Amino acid sequence: MSHQYDVVVIGGGNAGVSLAARLSRYGVKNIGLIEPKDHHLYQPLFSHIAGGRAAVKEATRSQASVMPKGVAWIKDHAVDVDTKANTVMLASGSTVGYHHLVVCPGLQYRWDSVPGLAEAVHSPYGASHYEFELAPKVWSLLSSMRSGTAVFTMPSGPIKCGGASQKPMYLACDYWREQGVLDKIRVVMVQPYPTVFGIPEVDRELERKIVEYGIELRTNSELVAVDAAGRRATIRNNVTNTTEDLTYDVLNAVPPQSAPEWLKATDLPAPGGQDGFVHVDTETLRHVRHSNVWSLGDAAATTNSKAGGALRKQTKVVAKNLVAARQGKPPAMKYDGYSVCPFTVSRTTVVFAEFDDHYRPMPTIPKVPTWKESRVSWWVDRIMFPQVYWHMILKGRA
Ligand SMILES: Cc1cc2nc3c(=O)[nH]c(=O)nc-3n(C[C@H](O)[C@H](O)[C@H](O)COP(=O)(O)OP(=O)(O)OC[C@H]3O[C@@H](n4cnc5c(N)ncnc54)[C@H](O)[C@@H]3O)c2cc1C
């Protein structure tokens, strides 16, 4: 074994860095964080980049610069976990030992699960703002459109920040309106659920914008195949079981997503569970069978909508409960299912949805209807949150 740590964290994204920083603040000393990438990404800005409202460089910093002081960076991929030996196997062939393990490697994209999708998003007419490298291409395609058909799709199943699939679409519609070409562009939004989001207050606000921009909304529907050369997207309505072929001039597709493949093969998911997410108690975020294993963020089998906003609460819960467990105390802090989705419904306004794991409104400031389209919410999402992220969240202070 190459090294033994008090706490090993798998994944140095939003969850892993903010959790490691918070644990350090709480006095935990010997932490190892496994993260293979050189660059850290603030993913919520991908939507703004794709909508022409943020520069690429605002969404990325070197991983070295965001690593909490005193935390050992293990620059490698975790490939397996042995919960009996309390070790993590790495792609390089070495092994690290832990007393406590925190598993937060995020989600994986399943480009292969829709025939033709991978080819389409790399073709001259397709892109996806869910990939950092493709987000600027989305804006270049959308901003150069003057007529034709633009199709925006969201897959069914677990995804990061579900509402984010809609954001570049509204930003583009507002831009086309400014340019005087909106009425020459057919905009189709493909949505797998019965309503545009799922919270009546938010749905009403989004539906108002959909009518305002003249967007064609396909509910209960998803992309099932793409012919990249012919620029044809096949959409299936899952209720009527009918399909429709849409010829597009621009396609922005969000890929289907799942738990990482290697994680599914460990004994961390629920036995017999099909989805592969880490089987934690949804309140304490402690593993149901392994008391020294914890999970948070997109890879945890929690019931909330997966988003960075949820991590603002989850990080504190895991850090407090893990520290308590090290002292032989029960985990007392509970996660309440809180999550967020800021919809950029124009180039200067946001509909800010805050809700619990039953999609019931859960505003941070009680009685303030944040789901109403607002310029203040735009400022919070576009200006304040990135600063809070880099300077407070990643430092374990928010
Ligand atoms: C386009 C887009 C828009 C979004 N908009 C919003 C928004 O407006 N508001 C909001 O709250 N959330 C938003 N999100 C969601 C938010 O970014 C995620 O929910 C959040 O980043 C989850 O954090 P995480 O640490 O679980 O996963 P990630 O931040 O994805 O981090 C996972 C890390 O694990 C690493 N990793 C992967 N595999 C391994 C391995 N085998 N070994 C070691 N490390 C590994 C990865 O390299 C990565 O650094 C958005 C996401 C996207 C893509």
The ligand as a Gaussian input file, in Angstrom:
#p B3LYP/6-31G(d) Opt

LIG

0 1
 C      -24.206000      22.476000     -17.852000
 C      -24.365000      22.355000     -16.379000
 C      -25.037000      23.361000     -15.693000
 C      -25.215000      23.261000     -14.322000
 N      -25.865000      24.272000     -13.678000
 C      -26.013000      24.235000     -12.334000
 C      -26.596000      25.308000     -11.652000
 O      -26.967000      26.313000     -12.249000
 N      -26.734000      25.224000     -10.306000
 C      -26.314000      24.123000      -9.624000
 O      -26.460000      24.104000      -8.402000
 N      -25.734000      23.073000     -10.247000
 C      -25.563000      23.104000     -11.593000
 N      -24.950000      22.070000     -12.238000
 C      -24.650000      20.825000     -11.506000
 C      -23.368000      20.869000     -10.671000
 O      -22.292000      21.345000     -11.429000
 C      -23.090000      19.463000     -10.161000
 O      -24.231000      18.976000      -9.497000
 C      -21.900000      19.442000      -9.200000
 O      -20.726000      19.797000      -9.898000
 C      -21.749000      18.058000      -8.579000
 O      -20.564000      17.977000      -7.851000
 P      -19.782000      16.590000      -7.703000
 O      -18.540000      16.893000      -6.963000
 O      -20.702000      15.541000      -7.232000
 O      -19.412000      16.201000      -9.211000
 P      -18.376000      16.974000     -10.138000
 O      -18.323000      18.412000      -9.773000
 O      -18.742000      16.603000     -11.524000
 O      -16.975000      16.369000      -9.745000
 C      -16.643000      15.007000      -9.884000
 C      -15.108000      14.918000      -9.889000
 O      -14.725000      13.546000      -9.749000
 C      -13.643000      13.298000     -10.619000
 N      -13.619000      11.874000     -10.933000
 C      -14.398000      11.214000     -11.832000
 N      -14.082000       9.904000     -11.827000
 C      -13.100000       9.745000     -10.915000
 C      -12.368000       8.617000     -10.466000
 N      -12.567000       7.382000     -10.984000
 N      -11.427000       8.804000      -9.518000
 C      -11.204000      10.032000      -8.982000
 N      -11.877000      11.140000      -9.381000
 C      -12.805000      10.979000     -10.334000
 C      -13.926000      14.175000     -11.836000
 O      -12.746000      14.432000     -12.579000
 C      -14.508000      15.430000     -11.181000
 O      -13.512000      16.380000     -10.890000
 C      -24.728000      22.134000     -13.610000
 C      -24.028000      21.128000     -14.299000
 C      -23.854000      21.238000     -15.665000
 C      -23.090000      20.169000     -16.400000

